[in-house]
Amino acid sequence: MRKPGQQPCGLVVMLLLSIVVQAEESRTINGCEIGTFTACEGADLSGVDLAGAYLDSAQLANVNLSGANLSGANLYGADLSGANLSGANLNQANLGGADLGSADLSGATLASANLSGAYISRGNLSDADLTSADLGFADLQMSNLSGAKLQEANLRSVTWSNTICVDGSNSDDHIRGSCLFDLKDSQE
């Protein structure tokens, strides 16, 4: 029988395993320690392989991640504002609730990525592959989606305003003020 105030053994073991796993995942690249709660604003991480990395709530504003492999990475709630993610592989990455304001995601692959609730205002998503991505409740105000692939993407409750649509038109020029009008024709 457990004494008052004594933690269950299973909970302690799970907590210790979590700490060990996070410590093992932590590594330093170009002076930036990669792992839980990473803070590397402005670092050059271009072309690095961070597939499956756990970067939940990371502070990566203005980081250069161009051409990086972040497939399957967990970037939930991360600050990637102003980051260069052009040509990056973000397939199946979790960017839910992330701040991607003014980020460059041009030519990035985000197939099946979670971008639900992400702030992508003023983001450049031109020629990005967002096939089957979840953009539900994302903020795409003043973003550029020209040439982006959005087949099967969830665009429920997206915030549109002065957004450049897939076909190059402006969301404000359309009856419903969104880019949803042209997706069927431009994605075939």
DASUL-V89610 format. One record per pair of residues at least 4 apart in sequence whose ideal C-beta (glycine too) atoms are under 6 Angstrom apart, sorted by sequence separation. I is the first residue (numbers start at 0). J is the second residue. D is the distance in whole Angstrom. If there is no record, write none. Layout:
# DASUL-V89610
i: <I/I>
j: <J/J>
d: <D/D>
This chain:
# DASUL-V89610
i: <1/6/33/164/168/181/182/6/27/28/171/164/170/26/170/173/31/162/170/25/24/161/31/159/21/29/164/166/162/165/37/159/164/40/44/45/50/54/55/59/60/64/65/69/70/75/79/80/84/85/89/90/95/99/100/104/105/109/110/114/115/119/120/124/125/129/130/134/135/139/140/145/147/159/28/144/166/36/37/38/40/41/42/43/44/45/46/47/48/49/50/51/52/53/54/55/56/57/58/59/60/61/62/63/64/65/66/67/68/69/70/71/72/73/74/75/76/77/78/79/80/81/82/83/84/85/86/87/88/89/90/91/92/93/94/95/96/97/98/99/100/101/102/103/104/105/106/107/108/109/110/111/112/113/114/115/116/117/118/119/120/121/122/123/124/125/126/127/128/129/130/131/132/133/134/135/136/137/138/139/140/141/142/143/144/165/40/45/50/60/65/80/85/95/100/105/110/115/120/125/135/144/145/44/49/54/59/64/69/74/79/84/89/94/99/104/109/114/119/124/129/134/139/24/149/150>
j: <5/10/37/168/172/185/186/11/32/33/176/170/176/33/177/180/39/170/178/34/34/171/42/170/35/43/178/181/178/181/54/176/181/58/62/63/68/72/73/77/78/82/83/87/88/93/97/98/102/103/107/108/113/117/118/122/123/127/128/132/133/137/138/142/143/147/148/152/153/157/158/163/165/177/47/163/185/56/57/58/60/61/62/63/64/65/66/67/68/69/70/71/72/73/74/75/76/77/78/79/80/81/82/83/84/85/86/87/88/89/90/91/92/93/94/95/96/97/98/99/100/101/102/103/104/105/106/107/108/109/110/111/112/113/114/115/116/117/118/119/120/121/122/123/124/125/126/127/128/129/130/131/132/133/134/135/136/137/138/139/140/141/142/143/144/145/146/147/148/149/150/151/152/153/154/155/156/157/158/159/160/161/162/163/164/185/61/66/71/81/86/101/106/116/121/126/131/136/141/146/156/165/167/67/72/77/82/87/92/97/102/107/112/117/122/127/132/137/142/147/152/157/162/53/182/186>
d: <5/5/6/5/6/5/6/5/5/6/6/6/6/5/5/5/4/4/5/3/6/6/4/4/5/6/4/5/6/6/6/6/6/6/6/5/5/6/5/6/5/6/5/6/5/5/6/5/6/5/6/5/5/6/5/6/5/6/6/6/5/6/5/6/5/6/5/6/5/6/6/5/6/4/6/6/5/6/4/4/5/5/5/5/5/5/5/5/5/5/5/5/5/5/5/5/5/4/5/5/5/4/5/5/5/5/5/5/5/5/4/5/5/5/5/5/5/5/5/5/5/5/5/5/5/5/5/5/5/5/5/5/5/5/5/5/5/5/5/5/5/4/5/5/5/5/5/5/5/5/5/5/5/5/5/5/5/5/5/6/5/5/5/5/5/5/4/5/5/5/5/4/5/5/5/5/5/5/4/6/4/5/5/4/6/5/6/6/6/6/6/6/6/6/6/6/6/6/6/5/6/5/5/6/6/6/6/5/5/6/5/5/5/5/5/5/5/5/5/5/5/6/5/6/6/5>
